[in-house]
Amino acid sequence: MRTRIVYVENKASGLNGRGSIGRVSFSETGATIYYQGKSFRSLKGGYKANYFDIDSGEEYWISGPKKFGSDRLYGTPGVTIDEDVRVEYWTQIRKQPQRIREQTA
């Protein structure tokens, strides 16, 4: 199964939801994204959200993480980095290996 590190933000409570950096996997066709036990499909349009949780219908923003860490559209930093991607995120994506112990971006 193909995987990728992405930024995931829950938009169910409004524009400023909880954000995480983590590894998602894709279905064989790429139409479904899987993350932390949830399955997502594209909204094919929408306002400040691009995916929805298939089970709950909650909307999410899912995108590749930005090199400079400005992933959130609104709000302050404080994005949680999943432990299994933390070293790769700081070394490969952000190019800041001195920060590999940090759990938030």
Buried (B, 14 or more C-beta within 10 A) or exposed (E): EEEEBBBBBBBBEEBBBEBBBBBBEBEEEEEBBBBEEBBBEBEEEEEBBBBBBEEEEBBBBBBEBEEEBEBBBEEEEEBBBBEEBBBBBBBEBBEBEEBBEEEEB
